[in-house]
Amino acid sequence: MVEIFLYGILAWIALLILVVGVLARIVQWVKPSNLTSLASVSVISYNWSLSKRAGEVLKRILTFYTLKYSDKALFLGAFLFHWGIFLTLFLGHTALFFTPEQLQAMGLPPETRHQIALYLGAIFGLLALVGLVILWWRRLAKREVRMFSYLDDWFALTLVTLIVIVGLINTVVIQPHYDKTVTPWLLNLLRGNIMEAVSYLAEEHAMVKLHILLAEILMIYVPLGKLIHPFATFFEPTITMPPYKVKGSEEAGLS
């Protein structure tokens, strides 16, 4: 009964909270009211066309270039961590949504997929872990950062670190065959076959189950804290919204 809740019911709850929560936050960003912060006032450097705004958002997502001017440790840690996660998710975890037969039809036999998961997963996981070590060092060693670190910061960093470490242990040490357990669990779960889905995890290693549980907690937490920032990037007012006219801006030459 516990496993049915943790890997069936809770998984669906986490998914619903993630989707509904992120959409609700987006609505708040798109339809702000009574904006009084500096972020609501667009300056001349952000008075761009739609294509330039989109290019700026992509540039920030792919390079994190704005961070290197203010905090080089944050830039390096964020760059390594995010790219490690990006590559792990898109080149590794996406395969979980396809059956072995479907992957075979796409020219990726199960053994090749297993080797890719092992070697590339280990490389990308270590890349993310190195980034996390830098981020931990920055938050613990820099007094000005530590002073403005709150429970949200520590919880998010701890949760993500645990997910990466457990994922690396699974990939390098345990080396489970995800196509025989996690893939059928995931596909049956998305079809609503909760009982059947959970049955595929019955004999799976405890570390694999822990990785899934931590991922569910992450999904629940994303809309509630600072981990919402991957979605918020697309809705920063100074980039995505038309510039506001500020009284006196014409005289100052900022119109």
VEXDORO-747996 format. One record per residue: residue in one letter; y, z, x of N, C-alpha, C in turn. Coordinates in nm, 3 decimals. Example, Ala and Ser with C-alpha at 12.3 -4.5 7.8 and 13.67 -1.06 7.14 Angstrom:
rest, ny, nz, nx, cay, caz, cax, cy, cz, cx
A, -0.569, 0.780, 1.319, -0.450, 0.780, 1.230, -0.330, 0.780, 1.320 .
S, -0.225, 0.708, 1.285, -0.106, 0.714, 1.367, 0.003, 0.787, 1.290 .
This chain:
rest, ny, nz, nx, cay, caz, cax, cy, cz, cx
M, -0.121, 0.000, 0.082, 0.000, 0.000, 0.000, 0.126, 0.000, 0.086 .
V, 0.121, 0.075, 0.197, 0.236, 0.082, 0.286, 0.265, -0.055, 0.346 .
E, 0.160, -0.125, 0.389, 0.180, -0.257, 0.449, 0.228, -0.360, 0.347 .
I, 0.186, -0.344, 0.224, 0.234, -0.434, 0.119, 0.385, -0.418, 0.102 .
F, 0.430, -0.293, 0.109, 0.574, -0.269, 0.098, 0.649, -0.319, 0.221 .
L, 0.599, -0.283, 0.341, 0.671, -0.315, 0.464, 0.677, -0.464, 0.494 .
Y, 0.566, -0.534, 0.470, 0.558, -0.675, 0.510, 0.555, -0.771, 0.392 .
G, 0.573, -0.716, 0.271, 0.580, -0.800, 0.153, 0.708, -0.776, 0.075 .
I, 0.716, -0.661, 0.011, 0.832, -0.628, -0.072, 0.958, -0.614, 0.012 .
L, 0.950, -0.538, 0.122, 1.067, -0.517, 0.206, 1.115, -0.647, 0.268 .
A, 1.022, -0.735, 0.301, 1.061, -0.864, 0.359, 1.147, -0.943, 0.262 .
W, 1.110, -0.943, 0.134, 1.188, -1.013, 0.033, 1.322, -0.943, 0.008 .
I, 1.320, -0.810, 0.008, 1.445, -0.734, -0.008, 1.541, -0.767, 0.106 .
A, 1.487, -0.771, 0.229, 1.570, -0.801, 0.346, 1.630, -0.941, 0.336 .
L, 1.550, -1.037, 0.293, 1.599, -1.174, 0.281, 1.709, -1.184, 0.175 .
L, 1.689, -1.119, 0.062, 1.789, -1.122, -0.045, 1.919, -1.054, -0.002 .
I, 1.908, -0.941, 0.066, 2.027, -0.871, 0.114, 2.102, -0.957, 0.215 .
L, 2.027, -1.022, 0.303, 2.090, -1.108, 0.403, 2.167, -1.222, 0.337 .
V, 2.102, -1.294, 0.247, 2.164, -1.411, 0.184, 2.280, -1.370, 0.095 .
V, 2.256, -1.276, 0.004, 2.361, -1.233, -0.089, 2.474, -1.164, -0.015 .
G, 2.439, -1.081, 0.083, 2.541, -1.008, 0.158, 2.631, -1.100, 0.238 .
V, 2.572, -1.199, 0.304, 2.652, -1.293, 0.383, 2.741, -1.376, 0.291 .
L, 2.687, -1.422, 0.179, 2.767, -1.500, 0.084, 2.883, -1.418, 0.028 .
A, 2.857, -1.290, 0.001, 2.963, -1.203, -0.051, 3.073, -1.185, 0.053 .
R, 3.035, -1.168, 0.179, 3.135, -1.154, 0.284, 3.216, -1.282, 0.300 .
I, 3.150, -1.397, 0.288, 3.219, -1.526, 0.300, 3.323, -1.540, 0.189 .
V, 3.285, -1.499, 0.067, 3.380, -1.505, -0.044, 3.503, -1.419, -0.014 .
Q, 3.482, -1.303, 0.045, 3.594, -1.215, 0.082, 3.684, -1.282, 0.184 .
W, 3.625, -1.354, 0.277, 3.705, -1.419, 0.382, 3.781, -1.538, 0.327 .
V, 3.716, -1.615, 0.240, 3.778, -1.737, 0.188, 3.887, -1.705, 0.087 .
K, 3.872, -1.597, 0.012, 3.970, -1.560, -0.090, 4.030, -1.424, -0.058 .
P, 4.105, -1.416, 0.052, 4.167, -1.288, 0.087, 4.285, -1.259, -0.005 .
S, 4.319, -1.133, -0.016, 4.436, -1.095, -0.096, 4.521, -0.997, -0.018 .
N, 4.652, -1.015, -0.031, 4.748, -0.924, 0.034, 4.724, -0.912, 0.184 .
L, 4.709, -1.025, 0.250, 4.689, -1.021, 0.394, 4.814, -0.970, 0.463 .
T, 4.796, -0.872, 0.548, 4.910, -0.818, 0.621, 4.887, -0.814, 0.771 .
S, 4.766, -0.848, 0.815, 4.737, -0.841, 0.957, 4.791, -0.963, 1.030 .
L, 4.798, -0.954, 1.162, 4.845, -1.067, 1.241, 4.753, -1.187, 1.227 .
A, 4.625, -1.161, 1.193, 4.529, -1.271, 1.179, 4.566, -1.364, 1.064 .
S, 4.649, -1.315, 0.970, 4.686, -1.399, 0.856, 4.803, -1.489, 0.886 .
V, 4.862, -1.475, 1.003, 4.977, -1.557, 1.040, 4.935, -1.654, 1.149 .
S, 4.938, -1.781, 1.120, 4.895, -1.881, 1.218, 5.012, -1.921, 1.306 .
V, 4.989, -1.919, 1.436, 5.093, -1.958, 1.530, 5.075, -2.105, 1.565 .
I, 5.168, -2.159, 1.642, 5.173, -2.303, 1.666, 5.048, -2.356, 1.733 .
S, 4.985, -2.274, 1.819, 4.869, -2.323, 1.893, 4.749, -2.348, 1.801 .
Y, 4.752, -2.288, 1.679, 4.643, -2.308, 1.586, 4.680, -2.401, 1.470 .
N, 4.794, -2.468, 1.484, 4.837, -2.561, 1.380, 4.769, -2.695, 1.404 .
W, 4.634, -2.697, 1.386, 4.554, -2.812, 1.423, 4.503, -2.886, 1.301 .
S, 4.452, -3.005, 1.327, 4.383, -3.081, 1.224, 4.246, -3.020, 1.201 .
L, 4.180, -3.062, 1.094, 4.047, -3.008, 1.062, 3.947, -3.036, 1.174 .
S, 3.952, -3.155, 1.233, 3.857, -3.189, 1.340, 3.879, -3.102, 1.463 .
K, 4.007, -3.074, 1.494, 4.036, -2.988, 1.609, 3.991, -2.844, 1.584 .
R, 4.008, -2.800, 1.460, 3.962, -2.665, 1.426, 3.810, -2.656, 1.439 .
A, 3.740, -2.756, 1.386, 3.594, -2.757, 1.396, 3.549, -2.761, 1.542 .
G, 3.619, -2.841, 1.623, 3.587, -2.849, 1.765, 3.608, -2.716, 1.835 .
E, 3.715, -2.646, 1.797, 3.743, -2.515, 1.857, 3.635, -2.414, 1.822 .
V, 3.591, -2.414, 1.696, 3.485, -2.323, 1.654, 3.357, -2.350, 1.733 .
L, 3.319, -2.476, 1.745, 3.198, -2.512, 1.821, 3.211, -2.474, 1.967 .
K, 3.330, -2.495, 2.023, 3.352, -2.462, 2.163, 3.334, -2.312, 2.187 .
R, 3.386, -2.233, 2.094, 3.372, -2.088, 2.108, 3.226, -2.044, 2.093 .
I, 3.154, -2.107, 1.999, 3.015, -2.070, 1.977, 2.927, -2.107, 2.096 .
L, 2.952, -2.222, 2.155, 2.865, -2.273, 2.261, 2.900, -2.221, 2.400 .
T, 3.027, -2.189, 2.423, 3.069, -2.150, 2.558, 3.122, -2.008, 2.570 .
F, 3.167, -1.948, 2.458, 3.225, -1.813, 2.461, 3.343, -1.805, 2.558 .
Y, 3.413, -1.918, 2.575, 3.513, -1.928, 2.681, 3.629, -1.830, 2.665 .
T, 3.661, -1.789, 2.543, 3.774, -1.699, 2.523, 3.748, -1.561, 2.583 .
L, 3.621, -1.524, 2.597, 3.588, -1.391, 2.647, 3.614, -1.376, 2.797 .
K, 3.602, -1.486, 2.872, 3.612, -1.474, 3.018, 3.753, -1.441, 3.063 .
Y, 3.852, -1.463, 2.976, 3.990, -1.432, 3.013, 4.023, -1.284, 2.996 .
S, 3.947, -1.216, 2.911, 3.977, -1.075, 2.883, 3.874, -0.979, 2.942 .
D, 3.746, -1.023, 2.947, 3.641, -0.932, 2.993, 3.526, -1.016, 3.047 .
K, 3.516, -1.027, 3.178, 3.414, -1.113, 3.238, 3.274, -1.060, 3.217 .
A, 3.258, -0.927, 3.213, 3.126, -0.869, 3.188, 3.080, -0.903, 3.046 .
L, 3.172, -0.894, 2.951, 3.140, -0.930, 2.813, 3.106, -1.078, 2.803 .
F, 3.181, -1.161, 2.873, 3.154, -1.304, 2.872, 3.015, -1.335, 2.924 .
L, 2.980, -1.281, 3.041, 2.850, -1.309, 3.102, 2.737, -1.255, 3.018 .
G, 2.751, -1.130, 2.972, 2.646, -1.070, 2.891, 2.626, -1.143, 2.760 .
A, 2.736, -1.174, 2.692, 2.728, -1.243, 2.563, 2.671, -1.383, 2.581 .
F, 2.713, -1.453, 2.687, 2.666, -1.589, 2.710, 2.515, -1.591, 2.732 .
L, 2.464, -1.505, 2.820, 2.321, -1.501, 2.849, 2.240, -1.456, 2.728 .
F, 2.288, -1.351, 2.662, 2.215, -1.299, 2.547, 2.208, -1.400, 2.433 .
H, 2.324, -1.455, 2.396, 2.326, -1.546, 2.281, 2.247, -1.674, 2.307 .
W, 2.260, -1.729, 2.429, 2.184, -1.851, 2.456, 2.034, -1.822, 2.464 .
G, 1.997, -1.705, 2.515, 1.856, -1.668, 2.515, 1.802, -1.658, 2.373 .
I, 1.882, -1.599, 2.283, 1.842, -1.586, 2.143, 1.841, -1.722, 2.073 .
F, 1.947, -1.803, 2.097, 1.952, -1.936, 2.036, 1.827, -2.016, 2.068 .
L, 1.793, -2.021, 2.196, 1.680, -2.103, 2.240, 1.547, -2.046, 2.190 .
T, 1.537, -1.914, 2.185, 1.415, -1.852, 2.134, 1.395, -1.884, 1.987 .
L, 1.503, -1.875, 1.910, 1.494, -1.899, 1.766, 1.466, -2.046, 1.735 .
F, 1.543, -2.135, 1.795, 1.534, -2.276, 1.758, 1.417, -2.349, 1.824 .
L, 1.377, -2.307, 1.943, 1.267, -2.375, 2.010, 1.134, -2.301, 1.996 .
G, 1.140, -2.178, 1.949, 1.019, -2.100, 1.936, 0.988, -2.059, 1.794 .
H, 1.079, -1.987, 1.731, 1.051, -1.931, 1.600, 1.046, -2.036, 1.489 .
T, 1.113, -2.148, 1.507, 1.109, -2.251, 1.402, 0.968, -2.306, 1.382 .
A, 0.887, -2.301, 1.487, 0.749, -2.351, 1.476, 0.665, -2.265, 1.382 .
L, 0.710, -2.142, 1.357, 0.636, -2.053, 1.268, 0.634, -2.104, 1.124 .
F, 0.728, -2.192, 1.091, 0.737, -2.243, 0.954, 0.647, -2.365, 0.931 .
F, 0.571, -2.404, 1.034, 0.484, -2.520, 1.022, 0.339, -2.479, 1.050 .
T, 0.248, -2.535, 0.974, 0.106, -2.507, 0.995, 0.058, -2.581, 1.120 .
P, -0.056, -2.539, 1.178, -0.110, -2.611, 1.294, -0.132, -2.759, 1.267 .
E, -0.173, -2.792, 1.145, -0.195, -2.932, 1.109, -0.064, -3.011, 1.110 .
Q, 0.041, -2.950, 1.060, 0.171, -3.016, 1.059, 0.224, -3.036, 1.201 .
L, 0.206, -2.935, 1.285, 0.249, -2.947, 1.424, 0.167, -3.052, 1.497 .
Q, 0.038, -3.059, 1.467, -0.050, -3.160, 1.526, -0.002, -3.299, 1.488 .
A, 0.037, -3.316, 1.363, 0.087, -3.446, 1.316, 0.217, -3.485, 1.384 .
M, 0.292, -3.384, 1.429, 0.418, -3.410, 1.500, 0.398, -3.425, 1.650 .
G, 0.270, -3.426, 1.693, 0.240, -3.445, 1.835, 0.239, -3.317, 1.915 .
L, 0.224, -3.202, 1.846, 0.224, -3.074, 1.916, 0.095, -2.998, 1.882 .
P, -0.011, -3.019, 1.960, -0.138, -2.950, 1.934, -0.124, -2.799, 1.953 .
P, -0.211, -2.720, 1.889, -0.200, -2.573, 1.893, -0.195, -2.515, 2.035 .
E, -0.275, -2.569, 2.126, -0.277, -2.515, 2.262, -0.145, -2.538, 2.333 .
T, -0.088, -2.657, 2.312, 0.043, -2.686, 2.372, 0.150, -2.596, 2.314 .
R, 0.145, -2.576, 2.184, 0.241, -2.488, 2.117, 0.228, -2.345, 2.172 .
H, 0.104, -2.302, 2.196, 0.081, -2.168, 2.249, 0.140, -2.155, 2.390 .
Q, 0.122, -2.257, 2.472, 0.176, -2.254, 2.608, 0.329, -2.255, 2.607 .
I, 0.385, -2.334, 2.519, 0.532, -2.339, 2.507, 0.585, -2.201, 2.466 .
A, 0.518, -2.141, 2.368, 0.559, -2.008, 2.321, 0.549, -1.906, 2.434 .
L, 0.446, -1.919, 2.517, 0.425, -1.823, 2.625, 0.530, -1.837, 2.734 .
Y, 0.544, -1.957, 2.789, 0.631, -1.975, 2.905, 0.779, -1.983, 2.869 .
L, 0.813, -2.070, 2.772, 0.953, -2.080, 2.733, 0.999, -1.954, 2.663 .
G, 0.910, -1.894, 2.582, 0.945, -1.769, 2.516, 0.976, -1.659, 2.616 .
A, 0.897, -1.653, 2.723, 0.919, -1.552, 2.826, 1.051, -1.577, 2.899 .
I, 1.079, -1.702, 2.931, 1.203, -1.735, 3.003, 1.326, -1.704, 2.918 .
F, 1.325, -1.750, 2.794, 1.440, -1.729, 2.707, 1.455, -1.581, 2.670 .
G, 1.342, -1.512, 2.653, 1.347, -1.370, 2.623, 1.406, -1.290, 2.738 .
L, 1.366, -1.325, 2.860, 1.422, -1.258, 2.979, 1.571, -1.289, 2.993 .
L, 1.610, -1.410, 2.961, 1.751, -1.447, 2.964, 1.831, -1.358, 2.869 .
A, 1.780, -1.340, 2.747, 1.846, -1.254, 2.650, 1.848, -1.109, 2.697 .
L, 1.740, -1.064, 2.759, 1.731, -0.927, 2.806, 1.831, -0.900, 2.918 .
V, 1.845, -0.994, 3.011, 1.944, -0.979, 3.118, 2.084, -0.966, 3.058 .
G, 2.113, -1.049, 2.959, 2.243, -1.039, 2.891, 2.262, -0.903, 2.827 .
L, 2.157, -0.851, 2.766, 2.166, -0.719, 2.703, 2.187, -0.608, 2.806 .
V, 2.122, -0.619, 2.921, 2.142, -0.519, 3.028, 2.289, -0.517, 3.069 .
I, 2.350, -0.634, 3.082, 2.493, -0.642, 3.118, 2.579, -0.580, 3.008 .
L, 2.545, -0.607, 2.883, 2.622, -0.552, 2.771, 2.607, -0.400, 2.764 .
W, 2.487, -0.350, 2.791, 2.467, -0.205, 2.796, 2.548, -0.143, 2.909 .
W, 2.542, -0.206, 3.028, 2.618, -0.154, 3.142, 2.768, -0.150, 3.110 .
R, 2.819, -0.258, 3.050, 2.962, -0.264, 3.015, 2.999, -0.151, 2.919 .
R, 2.917, -0.129, 2.818, 2.952, -0.028, 2.718, 2.938, 0.114, 2.772 .
L, 2.846, 0.137, 2.864, 2.827, 0.271, 2.920, 2.919, 0.299, 3.038 .
A, 2.945, 0.197, 3.120, 3.018, 0.219, 3.245, 3.170, 0.208, 3.230 .
K, 3.216, 0.125, 3.138, 3.360, 0.106, 3.122, 3.416, 0.208, 3.023 .
R, 3.502, 0.293, 3.073, 3.554, 0.403, 2.991, 3.628, 0.352, 2.868 .
E, 3.709, 0.246, 2.888, 3.787, 0.196, 2.775, 3.700, 0.136, 2.666 .
V, 3.584, 0.083, 2.705, 3.490, 0.029, 2.606, 3.414, 0.142, 2.539 .
R, 3.372, 0.240, 2.619, 3.296, 0.354, 2.566, 3.379, 0.434, 2.466 .
M, 3.510, 0.446, 2.491, 3.597, 0.523, 2.403, 3.606, 0.461, 2.263 .
F, 3.595, 0.330, 2.257, 3.608, 0.261, 2.128, 3.473, 0.207, 2.078 .
S, 3.366, 0.272, 2.123, 3.232, 0.237, 2.075, 3.193, 0.333, 1.963 .
Y, 3.154, 0.278, 1.851, 3.120, 0.359, 1.735, 2.972, 0.347, 1.703 .
L, 2.928, 0.418, 1.601, 2.787, 0.418, 1.564, 2.737, 0.276, 1.538 .
D, 2.821, 0.196, 1.475, 2.785, 0.057, 1.448, 2.751, -0.018, 1.577 .
D, 2.833, 0.001, 1.680, 2.810, -0.066, 1.808, 2.678, -0.023, 1.871 .
W, 2.655, 0.108, 1.876, 2.534, 0.160, 1.940, 2.409, 0.120, 1.862 .
F, 2.417, 0.128, 1.729, 2.301, 0.093, 1.647, 2.265, -0.055, 1.664 .
A, 2.366, -0.141, 1.655, 2.342, -0.285, 1.666, 2.282, -0.320, 1.802 .
L, 2.339, -0.264, 1.909, 2.292, -0.295, 2.044, 2.149, -0.243, 2.064 .
T, 2.121, -0.123, 2.013, 1.987, -0.066, 2.026, 1.885, -0.147, 1.948 .
L, 1.920, -0.185, 1.825, 1.827, -0.262, 1.740, 1.794, -0.396, 1.803 .
V, 1.895, -0.468, 1.848, 1.872, -0.600, 1.907, 1.792, -0.587, 2.037 .
T, 1.820, -0.483, 2.116, 1.746, -0.462, 2.240, 1.598, -0.436, 2.213 .
L, 1.570, -0.355, 2.112, 1.431, -0.327, 2.076, 1.359, -0.454, 2.031 .
I, 1.427, -0.536, 1.952, 1.366, -0.661, 1.905, 1.331, -0.751, 2.023 .
V, 1.422, -0.763, 2.119, 1.398, -0.849, 2.235, 1.285, -0.794, 2.322 .
I, 1.285, -0.664, 2.347, 1.181, -0.604, 2.431, 1.044, -0.617, 2.367 .
V, 1.035, -0.584, 2.239, 0.906, -0.595, 2.168, 0.860, -0.740, 2.164 .
G, 0.953, -0.831, 2.142, 0.919, -0.973, 2.142, 0.866, -1.019, 2.276 .
L, 0.927, -0.971, 2.383, 0.879, -1.006, 2.518, 0.739, -0.950, 2.544 .
I, 0.716, -0.827, 2.501, 0.583, -0.767, 2.518, 0.478, -0.850, 2.444 .
N, 0.512, -0.890, 2.322, 0.420, -0.973, 2.245, 0.391, -1.105, 2.315 .
T, 0.498, -1.166, 2.368, 0.483, -1.298, 2.429, 0.408, -1.293, 2.561 .
V, 0.444, -1.200, 2.647, 0.391, -1.197, 2.782, 0.259, -1.120, 2.792 .
V, 0.248, -1.010, 2.720, 0.132, -0.921, 2.736, 0.025, -0.949, 2.630 .
I, 0.064, -0.942, 2.503, -0.033, -0.952, 2.395, -0.075, -1.096, 2.369 .
Q, 0.020, -1.186, 2.372, -0.003, -1.330, 2.351, -0.084, -1.359, 2.224 .
P, -0.033, -1.315, 2.109, -0.107, -1.341, 1.985, -0.099, -1.488, 1.944 .
H, -0.194, -1.530, 1.865, -0.192, -1.666, 1.811, -0.118, -1.662, 1.677 .
Y, 0.012, -1.682, 1.684, 0.095, -1.670, 1.565, 0.055, -1.769, 1.455 .
D, 0.001, -1.883, 1.494, -0.033, -1.985, 1.394, -0.145, -1.939, 1.301 .
K, -0.221, -1.837, 1.343, -0.332, -1.789, 1.261, -0.296, -1.665, 1.180 .
T, -0.182, -1.603, 1.212, -0.145, -1.479, 1.143, -0.002, -1.485, 1.087 .
V, 0.095, -1.498, 1.175, 0.235, -1.491, 1.133, 0.274, -1.612, 1.048 .
T, 0.230, -1.732, 1.088, 0.265, -1.852, 1.011, 0.212, -1.846, 0.868 .
P, 0.080, -1.819, 0.847, 0.034, -1.808, 0.707, 0.097, -1.693, 0.633 .
W, 0.129, -1.583, 0.703, 0.201, -1.472, 0.639, 0.337, -1.520, 0.590 .
L, 0.410, -1.587, 0.675, 0.544, -1.632, 0.642, 0.543, -1.735, 0.529 .
L, 0.455, -1.833, 0.538, 0.451, -1.940, 0.438, 0.408, -1.887, 0.302 .
N, 0.309, -1.799, 0.299, 0.266, -1.740, 0.171, 0.373, -1.647, 0.114 .
L, 0.444, -1.579, 0.202, 0.551, -1.491, 0.157, 0.661, -1.572, 0.088 .
L, 0.698, -1.684, 0.147, 0.802, -1.769, 0.089, 0.757, -1.831, -0.043 .
R, 0.626, -1.846, -0.059, 0.573, -1.900, -0.186, 0.559, -1.791, -0.292 .
G, 0.581, -1.666, -0.253, 0.569, -1.555, -0.347, 0.431, -1.494, -0.352 .
N, 0.340, -1.538, -0.266, 0.203, -1.483, -0.262, 0.201, -1.360, -0.170 .
I, 0.258, -1.252, -0.216, 0.277, -1.134, -0.131, 0.145, -1.075, -0.085 .
M, 0.051, -1.055, -0.175, -0.077, -0.993, -0.140, -0.151, -1.077, -0.036 .
E, -0.156, -1.208, -0.059, -0.224, -1.296, 0.036, -0.152, -1.299, 0.169 .
A, -0.019, -1.299, 0.164, 0.060, -1.301, 0.287, 0.031, -1.180, 0.374 .
V, 0.032, -1.062, 0.312, 0.011, -0.938, 0.387, -0.130, -0.933, 0.445 .
S, -0.226, -0.994, 0.378, -0.364, -0.991, 0.428, -0.377, -1.057, 0.565 .
Y, -0.292, -1.153, 0.597, -0.300, -1.221, 0.726, -0.253, -1.131, 0.841 .
L, -0.177, -1.027, 0.807, -0.129, -0.935, 0.912, -0.219, -0.813, 0.927 .
A, -0.324, -0.804, 0.845, -0.407, -0.684, 0.843, -0.465, -0.651, 0.980 .
E, -0.512, -0.752, 1.051, -0.576, -0.728, 1.181, -0.482, -0.761, 1.299 .
E, -0.358, -0.788, 1.270, -0.264, -0.824, 1.376, -0.227, -0.701, 1.459 .
H, -0.187, -0.724, 1.582, -0.151, -0.616, 1.674, -0.030, -0.539, 1.621 .
A, -0.029, -0.408, 1.648, 0.079, -0.322, 1.598, 0.216, -0.365, 1.651 .
M, 0.222, -0.419, 1.773, 0.350, -0.461, 1.830, 0.406, -0.583, 1.757 .
V, 0.318, -0.670, 1.710, 0.363, -0.784, 1.632, 0.421, -0.736, 1.500 .
K, 0.353, -0.641, 1.436, 0.403, -0.585, 1.311, 0.537, -0.514, 1.332 .
L, 0.549, -0.446, 1.446, 0.675, -0.377, 1.476, 0.788, -0.477, 1.493 .
H, 0.760, -0.588, 1.558, 0.861, -0.693, 1.577, 0.909, -0.746, 1.442 .
I, 0.816, -0.767, 1.350, 0.851, -0.815, 1.217, 0.933, -0.711, 1.143 .
L, 0.894, -0.585, 1.150, 0.967, -0.478, 1.082, 1.110, -0.464, 1.135 .
L, 1.125, -0.471, 1.266, 1.259, -0.464, 1.326, 1.345, -0.583, 1.282 .
A, 1.283, -0.700, 1.270, 1.356, -0.818, 1.223, 1.402, -0.800, 1.079 .
E, 1.320, -0.736, 0.997, 1.358, -0.708, 0.858, 1.477, -0.612, 0.853 .
I, 1.474, -0.509, 0.937, 1.586, -0.415, 0.944, 1.713, -0.487, 0.987 .
L, 1.699, -0.578, 1.083, 1.813, -0.656, 1.129, 1.872, -0.740, 1.015 .
M, 1.787, -0.804, 0.937, 1.833, -0.886, 0.825, 1.911, -0.802, 0.724 .
I, 1.864, -0.681, 0.699, 1.934, -0.591, 0.606, 2.068, -0.549, 0.662 .
Y, 2.073, -0.527, 0.792, 2.194, -0.472, 0.853, 2.303, -0.575, 0.878 .
V, 2.267, -0.701, 0.897, 2.364, -0.804, 0.934, 2.487, -0.806, 0.843 .
P, 2.473, -0.808, 0.711, 2.594, -0.816, 0.627, 2.676, -0.688, 0.626 .
L, 2.621, -0.579, 0.678, 2.685, -0.449, 0.665, 2.767, -0.409, 0.787 .
G, 2.745, -0.472, 0.902, 2.812, -0.428, 1.024, 2.865, -0.544, 1.106 .
K, 2.885, -0.516, 1.235, 2.947, -0.615, 1.323, 2.855, -0.732, 1.356 .
L, 2.728, -0.719, 1.325, 2.636, -0.831, 1.349, 2.660, -0.946, 1.253 .
I, 2.757, -0.931, 1.164, 2.796, -1.040, 1.076, 2.875, -1.145, 1.153 .
H, 2.913, -1.118, 1.277, 3.005, -1.205, 1.350, 2.957, -1.349, 1.370 .
P, 2.825, -1.380, 1.376, 2.789, -1.522, 1.387, 2.839, -1.605, 1.268 .
F, 2.845, -1.542, 1.150, 2.894, -1.611, 1.031, 3.046, -1.605, 1.024 .
A, 3.103, -1.493, 1.069, 3.248, -1.476, 1.062, 3.322, -1.576, 1.149 .
T, 3.257, -1.623, 1.255, 3.321, -1.718, 1.346, 3.372, -1.841, 1.273 .
F, 3.301, -1.881, 1.168, 3.338, -2.003, 1.096, 3.453, -1.981, 0.998 .
F, 3.497, -1.856, 0.984, 3.598, -1.827, 0.883, 3.716, -1.746, 0.939 .
E, 3.739, -1.754, 1.069, 3.854, -1.685, 1.127, 3.982, -1.747, 1.071 .
P, 4.069, -1.666, 1.010, 4.188, -1.720, 0.944, 4.277, -1.803, 1.035 .
T, 4.292, -1.762, 1.160, 4.384, -1.833, 1.249, 4.331, -1.968, 1.292 .
I, 4.203, -1.994, 1.263, 4.144, -2.123, 1.301, 4.116, -2.209, 1.179 .
T, 4.056, -2.148, 1.078, 4.004, -2.228, 0.967, 4.103, -2.247, 0.853 .
M, 4.205, -2.160, 0.842, 4.296, -2.169, 0.729, 4.425, -2.239, 0.767 .
P, 4.492, -2.303, 0.670, 4.620, -2.367, 0.699, 4.721, -2.264, 0.748 .
P, 4.811, -2.301, 0.838, 4.908, -2.205, 0.891, 5.005, -2.160, 0.784 .
Y, 5.040, -2.031, 0.791, 5.138, -1.977, 0.698, 5.279, -2.002, 0.750 .
K, 5.372, -2.022, 0.658, 5.512, -2.034, 0.696, 5.571, -1.894, 0.708 .
V, 5.626, -1.865, 0.820, 5.683, -1.734, 0.844, 5.835, -1.747, 0.845 .
K, 5.902, -1.659, 0.773, 6.046, -1.664, 0.764, 6.109, -1.658, 0.903 .
G, 6.196, -1.752, 0.932, 6.261, -1.756, 1.061, 6.187, -1.840, 1.162 .
S, 6.066, -1.892, 1.124, 5.988, -1.970, 1.221, 6.056, -2.101, 1.255 .
E, 6.130, -2.157, 1.154, 6.199, -2.283, 1.181, 6.307, -2.264, 1.286 .
E, 6.380, -2.151, 1.273, 6.485, -2.124, 1.370, 6.428, -2.101, 1.510 .
A, 6.306, -2.041, 1.512, 6.244, -2.012, 1.642, 6.170, -2.132, 1.698 .
G, 6.165, -2.239, 1.620, 6.096, -2.359, 1.668, 5.947, -2.352, 1.655 .
L, 5.897, -2.270, 1.558, 5.753, -2.252, 1.542, 5.700, -2.322, 1.418 .
S, 5.780, -2.394, 1.346, 5.736, -2.457, 1.222, 5.650, -2.578, 1.253 .
